[in-house]
Amino acid sequence: MCTRLAKIHFGAGSLPRDCTITDISDGGVKVVAEFLELPPQFTIIFAPDYSRQCRLRWRIGCEFGAEFTD
């Protein structure tokens, strides 16, 4: 279990939004973020020079899980 601040980027024309990573593994992440709309694919930016492509796997309220696709 971890708590780490990150950003989610939904694609061209959107600004990165804040989120909190609450768990991370080789295959994916568990995230807490308050977004009304969450696309099926997005990028999580862990640091300015480190990001991962993700696919949404599940969502319950403000918490969701995503698998890494890159």
CHARMM internal coordinates of N, CA and C (Angstrom, degrees):
IC EDIT
DIST 1 N 1 CA 1.4543
DIST 1 CA 1 C 1.5277
ANGL 1 N 1 CA 1 C 108.66
DIST 1 C 2 N 1.3178
ANGL 1 CA 1 C 2 N 115.50
DIHE 1 N 1 CA 1 C 2 N 139.43
DIST 2 N 2 CA 1.4628
ANGL 1 C 2 N 2 CA 120.06
DIHE 1 CA 1 C 2 N 2 CA 179.48
DIST 2 CA 2 C 1.5166
ANGL 2 N 2 CA 2 C 108.62
DIHE 1 C 2 N 2 CA 2 C -144.49
DIST 2 C 3 N 1.2860
ANGL 2 CA 2 C 3 N 115.96
DIHE 2 N 2 CA 2 C 3 N 166.27
DIST 3 N 3 CA 1.4577
ANGL 2 C 3 N 3 CA 121.42
DIHE 2 CA 2 C 3 N 3 CA 170.11
DIST 3 CA 3 C 1.5123
ANGL 3 N 3 CA 3 C 106.37
DIHE 2 C 3 N 3 CA 3 C -134.04
DIST 3 C 4 N 1.3155
ANGL 3 CA 3 C 4 N 115.70
DIHE 3 N 3 CA 3 C 4 N 116.74
DIST 4 N 4 CA 1.4511
ANGL 3 C 4 N 4 CA 120.84
DIHE 3 CA 3 C 4 N 4 CA -174.34
DIST 4 CA 4 C 1.5238
ANGL 4 N 4 CA 4 C 108.88
DIHE 3 C 4 N 4 CA 4 C -143.03
DIST 4 C 5 N 1.3021
ANGL 4 CA 4 C 5 N 117.22
DIHE 4 N 4 CA 4 C 5 N 132.44
DIST 5 N 5 CA 1.4554
ANGL 4 C 5 N 5 CA 121.03
DIHE 4 CA 4 C 5 N 5 CA 176.84
DIST 5 CA 5 C 1.5149
ANGL 5 N 5 CA 5 C 109.65
DIHE 4 C 5 N 5 CA 5 C -78.25
DIST 5 C 6 N 1.3241
ANGL 5 CA 5 C 6 N 116.00
DIHE 5 N 5 CA 5 C 6 N 143.51
DIST 6 N 6 CA 1.4594
ANGL 5 C 6 N 6 CA 121.88
DIHE 5 CA 5 C 6 N 6 CA 179.07
DIST 6 CA 6 C 1.5264
ANGL 6 N 6 CA 6 C 107.38
DIHE 5 C 6 N 6 CA 6 C -152.01
DIST 6 C 7 N 1.3161
ANGL 6 CA 6 C 7 N 115.89
DIHE 6 N 6 CA 6 C 7 N -174.43
DIST 7 N 7 CA 1.4671
ANGL 6 C 7 N 7 CA 121.74
DIHE 6 CA 6 C 7 N 7 CA 176.64
DIST 7 CA 7 C 1.5197
ANGL 7 N 7 CA 7 C 108.13
DIHE 6 C 7 N 7 CA 7 C -133.13
DIST 7 C 8 N 1.3279
ANGL 7 CA 7 C 8 N 114.98
DIHE 7 N 7 CA 7 C 8 N 150.11
DIST 8 N 8 CA 1.4582
ANGL 7 C 8 N 8 CA 121.28
DIHE 7 CA 7 C 8 N 8 CA 174.90
DIST 8 CA 8 C 1.5174
ANGL 8 N 8 CA 8 C 107.58
DIHE 7 C 8 N 8 CA 8 C -114.67
DIST 8 C 9 N 1.3379
ANGL 8 CA 8 C 9 N 114.88
DIHE 8 N 8 CA 8 C 9 N 133.68
DIST 9 N 9 CA 1.4595
ANGL 8 C 9 N 9 CA 120.62
DIHE 8 CA 8 C 9 N 9 CA 177.65
DIST 9 CA 9 C 1.5211
ANGL 9 N 9 CA 9 C 107.74
DIHE 8 C 9 N 9 CA 9 C -117.59
DIST 9 C 10 N 1.3364
ANGL 9 CA 9 C 10 N 116.18
DIHE 9 N 9 CA 9 C 10 N 125.59
DIST 10 N 10 CA 1.4616
ANGL 9 C 10 N 10 CA 121.18
DIHE 9 CA 9 C 10 N 10 CA -175.39
DIST 10 CA 10 C 1.5152
ANGL 10 N 10 CA 10 C 113.45
DIHE 9 C 10 N 10 CA 10 C -90.04
DIST 10 C 11 N 1.3333
ANGL 10 CA 10 C 11 N 118.89
DIHE 10 N 10 CA 10 C 11 N -7.81
DIST 11 N 11 CA 1.4607
ANGL 10 C 11 N 11 CA 120.92
DIHE 10 CA 10 C 11 N 11 CA 178.34
DIST 11 CA 11 C 1.5139
ANGL 11 N 11 CA 11 C 112.41
DIHE 10 C 11 N 11 CA 11 C 131.58
DIST 11 C 12 N 1.3237
ANGL 11 CA 11 C 12 N 114.56
DIHE 11 N 11 CA 11 C 12 N -175.19
DIST 12 N 12 CA 1.4609
ANGL 11 C 12 N 12 CA 121.86
DIHE 11 CA 11 C 12 N 12 CA -177.06
DIST 12 CA 12 C 1.5242
ANGL 12 N 12 CA 12 C 110.54
DIHE 11 C 12 N 12 CA 12 C -55.43
DIST 12 C 13 N 1.3120
ANGL 12 CA 12 C 13 N 115.67
DIHE 12 N 12 CA 12 C 13 N 135.84
DIST 13 N 13 CA 1.4512
ANGL 12 C 13 N 13 CA 121.07
DIHE 12 CA 12 C 13 N 13 CA 177.69
DIST 13 CA 13 C 1.5161
ANGL 13 N 13 CA 13 C 114.77
DIHE 12 C 13 N 13 CA 13 C 87.40
DIST 13 C 14 N 1.3215
ANGL 13 CA 13 C 14 N 117.62
DIHE 13 N 13 CA 13 C 14 N -2.12
DIST 14 N 14 CA 1.4689
ANGL 13 C 14 N 14 CA 119.90
DIHE 13 CA 13 C 14 N 14 CA 178.74
DIST 14 CA 14 C 1.5219
ANGL 14 N 14 CA 14 C 110.01
DIHE 13 C 14 N 14 CA 14 C -116.13
DIST 14 C 15 N 1.3091
ANGL 14 CA 14 C 15 N 115.58
DIHE 14 N 14 CA 14 C 15 N 154.14
DIST 15 N 15 CA 1.4632
ANGL 14 C 15 N 15 CA 120.71
DIHE 14 CA 14 C 15 N 15 CA 176.44
DIST 15 CA 15 C 1.5267
ANGL 15 N 15 CA 15 C 109.04
DIHE 14 C 15 N 15 CA 15 C -94.86
DIST 15 C 16 N 1.3354
ANGL 15 CA 15 C 16 N 117.54
DIHE 15 N 15 CA 15 C 16 N 145.90
DIST 16 N 16 CA 1.4728
ANGL 15 C 16 N 16 CA 119.72
DIHE 15 CA 15 C 16 N 16 CA 176.19
DIST 16 CA 16 C 1.5243
ANGL 16 N 16 CA 16 C 110.56
DIHE 15 C 16 N 16 CA 16 C -61.47
DIST 16 C 17 N 1.3375
ANGL 16 CA 16 C 17 N 116.00
DIHE 16 N 16 CA 16 C 17 N 143.45
DIST 17 N 17 CA 1.4621
ANGL 16 C 17 N 17 CA 122.18
DIHE 16 CA 16 C 17 N 17 CA -179.31
DIST 17 CA 17 C 1.5173
ANGL 17 N 17 CA 17 C 109.86
DIHE 16 C 17 N 17 CA 17 C -118.72
DIST 17 C 18 N 1.3275
ANGL 17 CA 17 C 18 N 115.28
DIHE 17 N 17 CA 17 C 18 N 147.60
DIST 18 N 18 CA 1.4639
ANGL 17 C 18 N 18 CA 120.95
DIHE 17 CA 17 C 18 N 18 CA -178.37
DIST 18 CA 18 C 1.5224
ANGL 18 N 18 CA 18 C 112.00
DIHE 17 C 18 N 18 CA 18 C -69.08
DIST 18 C 19 N 1.3319
ANGL 18 CA 18 C 19 N 115.25
DIHE 18 N 18 CA 18 C 19 N 146.86
DIST 19 N 19 CA 1.4576
ANGL 18 C 19 N 19 CA 122.18
DIHE 18 CA 18 C 19 N 19 CA 173.73
DIST 19 CA 19 C 1.5221
ANGL 19 N 19 CA 19 C 108.39
DIHE 18 C 19 N 19 CA 19 C -152.26
DIST 19 C 20 N 1.3261
ANGL 19 CA 19 C 20 N 116.11
DIHE 19 N 19 CA 19 C 20 N 170.04
DIST 20 N 20 CA 1.4552
ANGL 19 C 20 N 20 CA 122.09
DIHE 19 CA 19 C 20 N 20 CA 176.70
DIST 20 CA 20 C 1.5212
ANGL 20 N 20 CA 20 C 108.56
DIHE 19 C 20 N 20 CA 20 C -123.65
DIST 20 C 21 N 1.3127
ANGL 20 CA 20 C 21 N 116.14
DIHE 20 N 20 CA 20 C 21 N 125.01
DIST 21 N 21 CA 1.4618
ANGL 20 C 21 N 21 CA 122.17
DIHE 20 CA 20 C 21 N 21 CA 175.52
DIST 21 CA 21 C 1.5262
ANGL 21 N 21 CA 21 C 106.59
DIHE 20 C 21 N 21 CA 21 C -84.55
DIST 21 C 22 N 1.3203
ANGL 21 CA 21 C 22 N 117.77
DIHE 21 N 21 CA 21 C 22 N 123.64
DIST 22 N 22 CA 1.4589
ANGL 21 C 22 N 22 CA 120.69
DIHE 21 CA 21 C 22 N 22 CA -179.87
DIST 22 CA 22 C 1.5194
ANGL 22 N 22 CA 22 C 112.35
DIHE 21 C 22 N 22 CA 22 C -106.02
DIST 22 C 23 N 1.3302
ANGL 22 CA 22 C 23 N 117.52
DIHE 22 N 22 CA 22 C 23 N -14.60
DIST 23 N 23 CA 1.4612
ANGL 22 C 23 N 23 CA 121.04
DIHE 22 CA 22 C 23 N 23 CA 176.00
DIST 23 CA 23 C 1.5194
ANGL 23 N 23 CA 23 C 107.42
DIHE 22 C 23 N 23 CA 23 C -159.00
DIST 23 C 24 N 1.3278
ANGL 23 CA 23 C 24 N 116.44
DIHE 23 N 23 CA 23 C 24 N 145.68
DIST 24 N 24 CA 1.4582
ANGL 23 C 24 N 24 CA 120.97
DIHE 23 CA 23 C 24 N 24 CA 179.57
DIST 24 CA 24 C 1.5198
ANGL 24 N 24 CA 24 C 108.78
DIHE 23 C 24 N 24 CA 24 C -144.47
DIST 24 C 25 N 1.3356
ANGL 24 CA 24 C 25 N 115.36
DIHE 24 N 24 CA 24 C 25 N 142.99
DIST 25 N 25 CA 1.4578
ANGL 24 C 25 N 25 CA 121.40
DIHE 24 CA 24 C 25 N 25 CA 176.42
DIST 25 CA 25 C 1.5209
ANGL 25 N 25 CA 25 C 107.75
DIHE 24 C 25 N 25 CA 25 C -139.17
DIST 25 C 26 N 1.3227
ANGL 25 CA 25 C 26 N 117.02
DIHE 25 N 25 CA 25 C 26 N -178.20
DIST 26 N 26 CA 1.4623
ANGL 25 C 26 N 26 CA 120.17
DIHE 25 CA 25 C 26 N 26 CA 177.97
DIST 26 CA 26 C 1.5287
ANGL 26 N 26 CA 26 C 111.32
DIHE 25 C 26 N 26 CA 26 C -62.32
DIST 26 C 27 N 1.3427
ANGL 26 CA 26 C 27 N 116.18
DIHE 26 N 26 CA 26 C 27 N -28.54
DIST 27 N 27 CA 1.4606
ANGL 26 C 27 N 27 CA 120.09
DIHE 26 CA 26 C 27 N 27 CA -174.24
DIST 27 CA 27 C 1.5113
ANGL 27 N 27 CA 27 C 116.89
DIHE 26 C 27 N 27 CA 27 C -97.53
DIST 27 C 28 N 1.3459
ANGL 27 CA 27 C 28 N 117.53
DIHE 27 N 27 CA 27 C 28 N -15.86
DIST 28 N 28 CA 1.4514
ANGL 27 C 28 N 28 CA 117.70
DIHE 27 CA 27 C 28 N 28 CA -177.74
DIST 28 CA 28 C 1.5110
ANGL 28 N 28 CA 28 C 113.98
DIHE 27 C 28 N 28 CA 28 C 177.22
DIST 28 C 29 N 1.3391
ANGL 28 CA 28 C 29 N 114.63
DIHE 28 N 28 CA 28 C 29 N -166.73
DIST 29 N 29 CA 1.4580
ANGL 28 C 29 N 29 CA 121.64
DIHE 28 CA 28 C 29 N 29 CA -175.48
DIST 29 CA 29 C 1.5214
ANGL 29 N 29 CA 29 C 111.11
DIHE 28 C 29 N 29 CA 29 C -138.96
DIST 29 C 30 N 1.3270
ANGL 29 CA 29 C 30 N 114.42
DIHE 29 N 29 CA 29 C 30 N 157.75
DIST 30 N 30 CA 1.4560
ANGL 29 C 30 N 30 CA 122.88
DIHE 29 CA 29 C 30 N 30 CA 169.27
DIST 30 CA 30 C 1.5187
ANGL 30 N 30 CA 30 C 105.40
DIHE 29 C 30 N 30 CA 30 C -114.73
DIST 30 C 31 N 1.3229
ANGL 30 CA 30 C 31 N 116.63
DIHE 30 N 30 CA 30 C 31 N 130.60
DIST 31 N 31 CA 1.4569
ANGL 30 C 31 N 31 CA 122.06
DIHE 30 CA 30 C 31 N 31 CA -169.31
DIST 31 CA 31 C 1.5276
ANGL 31 N 31 CA 31 C 110.57
DIHE 30 C 31 N 31 CA 31 C -130.20
DIST 31 C 32 N 1.3266
ANGL 31 CA 31 C 32 N 115.63
DIHE 31 N 31 CA 31 C 32 N 146.22
DIST 32 N 32 CA 1.4581
ANGL 31 C 32 N 32 CA 121.84
DIHE 31 CA 31 C 32 N 32 CA 169.67
DIST 32 CA 32 C 1.5288
ANGL 32 N 32 CA 32 C 106.77
DIHE 31 C 32 N 32 CA 32 C -116.51
DIST 32 C 33 N 1.3367
ANGL 32 CA 32 C 33 N 115.28
DIHE 32 N 32 CA 32 C 33 N 124.22
DIST 33 N 33 CA 1.4602
ANGL 32 C 33 N 33 CA 120.82
DIHE 32 CA 32 C 33 N 33 CA 179.89
DIST 33 CA 33 C 1.5199
ANGL 33 N 33 CA 33 C 108.62
DIHE 32 C 33 N 33 CA 33 C -158.88
DIST 33 C 34 N 1.3106
ANGL 33 CA 33 C 34 N 116.54
DIHE 33 N 33 CA 33 C 34 N 147.29
DIST 34 N 34 CA 1.4586
ANGL 33 C 34 N 34 CA 121.18
DIHE 33 CA 33 C 34 N 34 CA -178.46
DIST 34 CA 34 C 1.5252
ANGL 34 N 34 CA 34 C 110.29
DIHE 33 C 34 N 34 CA 34 C -102.47
DIST 34 C 35 N 1.3177
ANGL 34 CA 34 C 35 N 116.08
DIHE 34 N 34 CA 34 C 35 N 80.13
DIST 35 N 35 CA 1.4677
ANGL 34 C 35 N 35 CA 122.13
DIHE 34 CA 34 C 35 N 35 CA 177.60
DIST 35 CA 35 C 1.5148
ANGL 35 N 35 CA 35 C 108.39
DIHE 34 C 35 N 35 CA 35 C -117.12
DIST 35 C 36 N 1.3181
ANGL 35 CA 35 C 36 N 116.34
DIHE 35 N 35 CA 35 C 36 N 132.63
DIST 36 N 36 CA 1.4570
ANGL 35 C 36 N 36 CA 119.43
DIHE 35 CA 35 C 36 N 36 CA 176.37
DIST 36 CA 36 C 1.5220
ANGL 36 N 36 CA 36 C 110.40
DIHE 35 C 36 N 36 CA 36 C -71.73
DIST 36 C 37 N 1.3114
ANGL 36 CA 36 C 37 N 116.38
DIHE 36 N 36 CA 36 C 37 N -42.14
DIST 37 N 37 CA 1.4608
ANGL 36 C 37 N 37 CA 122.06
DIHE 36 CA 36 C 37 N 37 CA 179.73
DIST 37 CA 37 C 1.5272
ANGL 37 N 37 CA 37 C 108.88
DIHE 36 C 37 N 37 CA 37 C -114.79
DIST 37 C 38 N 1.3095
ANGL 37 CA 37 C 38 N 116.38
DIHE 37 N 37 CA 37 C 38 N 134.75
DIST 38 N 38 CA 1.4586
ANGL 37 C 38 N 38 CA 121.19
DIHE 37 CA 37 C 38 N 38 CA 178.63
DIST 38 CA 38 C 1.5220
ANGL 38 N 38 CA 38 C 107.52
DIHE 37 C 38 N 38 CA 38 C -133.85
DIST 38 C 39 N 1.3368
ANGL 38 CA 38 C 39 N 117.76
DIHE 38 N 38 CA 38 C 39 N 115.68
DIST 39 N 39 CA 1.4609
ANGL 38 C 39 N 39 CA 119.48
DIHE 38 CA 38 C 39 N 39 CA -177.83
DIST 39 CA 39 C 1.5295
ANGL 39 N 39 CA 39 C 111.42
DIHE 38 C 39 N 39 CA 39 C -70.21
DIST 39 C 40 N 1.3233
ANGL 39 CA 39 C 40 N 117.78
DIHE 39 N 39 CA 39 C 40 N 162.47
DIST 40 N 40 CA 1.4630
ANGL 39 C 40 N 40 CA 120.86
DIHE 39 CA 39 C 40 N 40 CA -179.21
DIST 40 CA 40 C 1.5298
ANGL 40 N 40 CA 40 C 113.78
DIHE 39 C 40 N 40 CA 40 C -67.13
DIST 40 C 41 N 1.3438
ANGL 40 CA 40 C 41 N 117.66
DIHE 40 N 40 CA 40 C 41 N -24.41
DIST 41 N 41 CA 1.4617
ANGL 40 C 41 N 41 CA 121.46
DIHE 40 CA 40 C 41 N 41 CA 177.91
DIST 41 CA 41 C 1.5201
ANGL 41 N 41 CA 41 C 109.27
DIHE 40 C 41 N 41 CA 41 C -133.55
DIST 41 C 42 N 1.3412
ANGL 41 CA 41 C 42 N 115.92
DIHE 41 N 41 CA 41 C 42 N 144.56
DIST 42 N 42 CA 1.4612
ANGL 41 C 42 N 42 CA 121.22
DIHE 41 CA 41 C 42 N 42 CA -176.77
DIST 42 CA 42 C 1.5219
ANGL 42 N 42 CA 42 C 108.30
DIHE 41 C 42 N 42 CA 42 C -163.32
DIST 42 C 43 N 1.3278
ANGL 42 CA 42 C 43 N 116.03
DIHE 42 N 42 CA 42 C 43 N 176.34
DIST 43 N 43 CA 1.4556
ANGL 42 C 43 N 43 CA 122.75
DIHE 42 CA 42 C 43 N 43 CA 178.60
DIST 43 CA 43 C 1.5257
ANGL 43 N 43 CA 43 C 108.49
DIHE 42 C 43 N 43 CA 43 C -117.39
DIST 43 C 44 N 1.3355
ANGL 43 CA 43 C 44 N 116.18
DIHE 43 N 43 CA 43 C 44 N 133.52
DIST 44 N 44 CA 1.4573
ANGL 43 C 44 N 44 CA 120.11
DIHE 43 CA 43 C 44 N 44 CA 171.89
DIST 44 CA 44 C 1.5219
ANGL 44 N 44 CA 44 C 107.13
DIHE 43 C 44 N 44 CA 44 C -102.81
DIST 44 C 45 N 1.3303
ANGL 44 CA 44 C 45 N 115.53
DIHE 44 N 44 CA 44 C 45 N 127.24
DIST 45 N 45 CA 1.4604
ANGL 44 C 45 N 45 CA 122.08
DIHE 44 CA 44 C 45 N 45 CA -179.34
DIST 45 CA 45 C 1.5245
ANGL 45 N 45 CA 45 C 107.48
DIHE 44 C 45 N 45 CA 45 C -102.67
DIST 45 C 46 N 1.3260
ANGL 45 CA 45 C 46 N 115.97
DIHE 45 N 45 CA 45 C 46 N 110.06
DIST 46 N 46 CA 1.4616
ANGL 45 C 46 N 46 CA 121.71
DIHE 45 CA 45 C 46 N 46 CA -179.57
DIST 46 CA 46 C 1.5223
ANGL 46 N 46 CA 46 C 111.55
DIHE 45 C 46 N 46 CA 46 C -84.21
DIST 46 C 47 N 1.3283
ANGL 46 CA 46 C 47 N 116.78
DIHE 46 N 46 CA 46 C 47 N -33.77
DIST 47 N 47 CA 1.4678
ANGL 46 C 47 N 47 CA 123.96
DIHE 46 CA 46 C 47 N 47 CA -179.39
DIST 47 CA 47 C 1.5311
ANGL 47 N 47 CA 47 C 106.68
DIHE 46 C 47 N 47 CA 47 C -154.98
DIST 47 C 48 N 1.3258
ANGL 47 CA 47 C 48 N 118.73
DIHE 47 N 47 CA 47 C 48 N 164.33
DIST 48 N 48 CA 1.4677
ANGL 47 C 48 N 48 CA 119.85
DIHE 47 CA 47 C 48 N 48 CA -178.28
DIST 48 CA 48 C 1.5296
ANGL 48 N 48 CA 48 C 114.05
DIHE 47 C 48 N 48 CA 48 C -53.08
DIST 48 C 49 N 1.3223
ANGL 48 CA 48 C 49 N 117.36
DIHE 48 N 48 CA 48 C 49 N -30.92
DIST 49 N 49 CA 1.4706
ANGL 48 C 49 N 49 CA 119.93
DIHE 48 CA 48 C 49 N 49 CA -178.02
DIST 49 CA 49 C 1.5276
ANGL 49 N 49 CA 49 C 113.05
DIHE 48 C 49 N 49 CA 49 C -112.70
DIST 49 C 50 N 1.3449
ANGL 49 CA 49 C 50 N 117.79
DIHE 49 N 49 CA 49 C 50 N 17.73
DIST 50 N 50 CA 1.4658
ANGL 49 C 50 N 50 CA 120.46
DIHE 49 CA 49 C 50 N 50 CA -179.09
DIST 50 CA 50 C 1.5270
ANGL 50 N 50 CA 50 C 110.88
DIHE 49 C 50 N 50 CA 50 C -144.62
DIST 50 C 51 N 1.3314
ANGL 50 CA 50 C 51 N 115.84
DIHE 50 N 50 CA 50 C 51 N 114.54
DIST 51 N 51 CA 1.4633
ANGL 50 C 51 N 51 CA 121.22
DIHE 50 CA 50 C 51 N 51 CA 177.86
DIST 51 CA 51 C 1.5263
ANGL 51 N 51 CA 51 C 108.86
DIHE 50 C 51 N 51 CA 51 C -140.12
DIST 51 C 52 N 1.3359
ANGL 51 CA 51 C 52 N 115.98
DIHE 51 N 51 CA 51 C 52 N 162.07
DIST 52 N 52 CA 1.4640
ANGL 51 C 52 N 52 CA 122.02
DIHE 51 CA 51 C 52 N 52 CA 179.64
DIST 52 CA 52 C 1.5260
ANGL 52 N 52 CA 52 C 109.29
DIHE 51 C 52 N 52 CA 52 C -135.68
DIST 52 C 53 N 1.3221
ANGL 52 CA 52 C 53 N 115.45
DIHE 52 N 52 CA 52 C 53 N 140.41
DIST 53 N 53 CA 1.4589
ANGL 52 C 53 N 53 CA 121.81
DIHE 52 CA 52 C 53 N 53 CA 173.99
DIST 53 CA 53 C 1.5217
ANGL 53 N 53 CA 53 C 108.13
DIHE 52 C 53 N 53 CA 53 C -79.53
DIST 53 C 54 N 1.3237
ANGL 53 CA 53 C 54 N 117.10
DIHE 53 N 53 CA 53 C 54 N 138.95
DIST 54 N 54 CA 1.4669
ANGL 53 C 54 N 54 CA 121.19
DIHE 53 CA 53 C 54 N 54 CA -175.29
DIST 54 CA 54 C 1.5218
ANGL 54 N 54 CA 54 C 112.01
DIHE 53 C 54 N 54 CA 54 C -135.23
DIST 54 C 55 N 1.3392
ANGL 54 CA 54 C 55 N 113.64
DIHE 54 N 54 CA 54 C 55 N 158.28
DIST 55 N 55 CA 1.4621
ANGL 54 C 55 N 55 CA 122.26
DIHE 54 CA 54 C 55 N 55 CA 172.69
DIST 55 CA 55 C 1.5249
ANGL 55 N 55 CA 55 C 108.01
DIHE 54 C 55 N 55 CA 55 C -125.60
DIST 55 C 56 N 1.3182
ANGL 55 CA 55 C 56 N 116.20
DIHE 55 N 55 CA 55 C 56 N 132.25
DIST 56 N 56 CA 1.4571
ANGL 55 C 56 N 56 CA 121.56
DIHE 55 CA 55 C 56 N 56 CA 179.00
DIST 56 CA 56 C 1.5254
ANGL 56 N 56 CA 56 C 110.06
DIHE 55 C 56 N 56 CA 56 C -65.70
DIST 56 C 57 N 1.3398
ANGL 56 CA 56 C 57 N 117.18
DIHE 56 N 56 CA 56 C 57 N 131.33
DIST 57 N 57 CA 1.4601
ANGL 56 C 57 N 57 CA 121.95
DIHE 56 CA 56 C 57 N 57 CA 178.96
DIST 57 CA 57 C 1.5202
ANGL 57 N 57 CA 57 C 112.43
DIHE 56 C 57 N 57 CA 57 C -110.36
DIST 57 C 58 N 1.3317
ANGL 57 CA 57 C 58 N 117.36
DIHE 57 N 57 CA 57 C 58 N -37.34
DIST 58 N 58 CA 1.4613
ANGL 57 C 58 N 58 CA 121.24
DIHE 57 CA 57 C 58 N 58 CA 178.76
DIST 58 CA 58 C 1.5258
ANGL 58 N 58 CA 58 C 109.28
DIHE 57 C 58 N 58 CA 58 C -157.97
DIST 58 C 59 N 1.3268
ANGL 58 CA 58 C 59 N 114.44
DIHE 58 N 58 CA 58 C 59 N 161.21
DIST 59 N 59 CA 1.4643
ANGL 58 C 59 N 59 CA 119.74
DIHE 58 CA 58 C 59 N 59 CA 178.10
DIST 59 CA 59 C 1.5232
ANGL 59 N 59 CA 59 C 109.14
DIHE 58 C 59 N 59 CA 59 C -151.82
DIST 59 C 60 N 1.3305
ANGL 59 CA 59 C 60 N 115.79
DIHE 59 N 59 CA 59 C 60 N 134.31
DIST 60 N 60 CA 1.4616
ANGL 59 C 60 N 60 CA 123.13
DIHE 59 CA 59 C 60 N 60 CA 173.05
DIST 60 CA 60 C 1.5244
ANGL 60 N 60 CA 60 C 106.40
DIHE 59 C 60 N 60 CA 60 C -135.22
DIST 60 C 61 N 1.3186
ANGL 60 CA 60 C 61 N 117.12
DIHE 60 N 60 CA 60 C 61 N 106.08
DIST 61 N 61 CA 1.4582
ANGL 60 C 61 N 61 CA 121.49
DIHE 60 CA 60 C 61 N 61 CA -178.63
DIST 61 CA 61 C 1.5233
ANGL 61 N 61 CA 61 C 111.66
DIHE 60 C 61 N 61 CA 61 C 61.02
DIST 61 C 62 N 1.3326
ANGL 61 CA 61 C 62 N 116.36
DIHE 61 N 61 CA 61 C 62 N -122.97
DIST 62 N 62 CA 1.4695
ANGL 61 C 62 N 62 CA 122.05
DIHE 61 CA 61 C 62 N 62 CA -178.59
DIST 62 CA 62 C 1.5250
ANGL 62 N 62 CA 62 C 113.07
DIHE 61 C 62 N 62 CA 62 C -88.84
DIST 62 C 63 N 1.3278
ANGL 62 CA 62 C 63 N 116.97
DIHE 62 N 62 CA 62 C 63 N 0.72
DIST 63 N 63 CA 1.4657
ANGL 62 C 63 N 63 CA 120.96
DIHE 62 CA 62 C 63 N 63 CA -176.58
DIST 63 CA 63 C 1.5293
ANGL 63 N 63 CA 63 C 108.91
DIHE 62 C 63 N 63 CA 63 C -110.93
DIST 63 C 64 N 1.3324
ANGL 63 CA 63 C 64 N 115.83
DIHE 63 N 63 CA 63 C 64 N 139.11
DIST 64 N 64 CA 1.4613
ANGL 63 C 64 N 64 CA 118.43
DIHE 63 CA 63 C 64 N 64 CA 177.45
DIST 64 CA 64 C 1.5235
ANGL 64 N 64 CA 64 C 110.73
DIHE 63 C 64 N 64 CA 64 C -149.97
DIST 64 C 65 N 1.3125
ANGL 64 CA 64 C 65 N 114.68
DIHE 64 N 64 CA 64 C 65 N 159.20
DIST 65 N 65 CA 1.4549
ANGL 64 C 65 N 65 CA 121.96
DIHE 64 CA 64 C 65 N 65 CA 177.63
DIST 65 CA 65 C 1.5136
ANGL 65 N 65 CA 65 C 109.86
DIHE 64 C 65 N 65 CA 65 C -115.70
DIST 65 C 66 N 1.3152
ANGL 65 CA 65 C 66 N 116.11
DIHE 65 N 65 CA 65 C 66 N 144.06
DIST 66 N 66 CA 1.4564
ANGL 65 C 66 N 66 CA 121.29
DIHE 65 CA 65 C 66 N 66 CA -179.79
DIST 66 CA 66 C 1.5264
ANGL 66 N 66 CA 66 C 109.15
DIHE 65 C 66 N 66 CA 66 C -138.75
DIST 66 C 67 N 1.3232
ANGL 66 CA 66 C 67 N 114.79
DIHE 66 N 66 CA 66 C 67 N 145.99
DIST 67 N 67 CA 1.4654
ANGL 66 C 67 N 67 CA 119.23
DIHE 66 CA 66 C 67 N 67 CA 175.53
DIST 67 CA 67 C 1.5231
ANGL 67 N 67 CA 67 C 108.92
DIHE 66 C 67 N 67 CA 67 C -101.77
DIST 67 C 68 N 1.3256
ANGL 67 CA 67 C 68 N 116.39
DIHE 67 N 67 CA 67 C 68 N 146.32
DIST 68 N 68 CA 1.4521
ANGL 67 C 68 N 68 CA 121.27
DIHE 67 CA 67 C 68 N 68 CA 176.02
DIST 68 CA 68 C 1.5191
ANGL 68 N 68 CA 68 C 108.75
DIHE 67 C 68 N 68 CA 68 C -74.72
DIST 68 C 69 N 1.3332
ANGL 68 CA 68 C 69 N 116.53
DIHE 68 N 68 CA 68 C 69 N 136.55
DIST 69 N 69 CA 1.4584
ANGL 68 C 69 N 69 CA 120.85
DIHE 68 CA 68 C 69 N 69 CA -179.32
DIST 69 CA 69 C 1.5219
ANGL 69 N 69 CA 69 C 112.83
DIHE 68 C 69 N 69 CA 69 C -115.07
DIST 69 C 70 N 1.3149
ANGL 69 CA 69 C 70 N 117.78
DIHE 69 N 69 CA 69 C 70 N 0.24
DIST 70 N 70 CA 1.4693
ANGL 69 C 70 N 70 CA 119.98
DIHE 69 CA 69 C 70 N 70 CA 179.61
DIST 70 CA 70 C 1.5140
ANGL 70 N 70 CA 70 C 112.00
DIHE 69 C 70 N 70 CA 70 C -105.12
END
COOR INIT
IC SEED 1 N 1 CA 1 C
IC BUILD
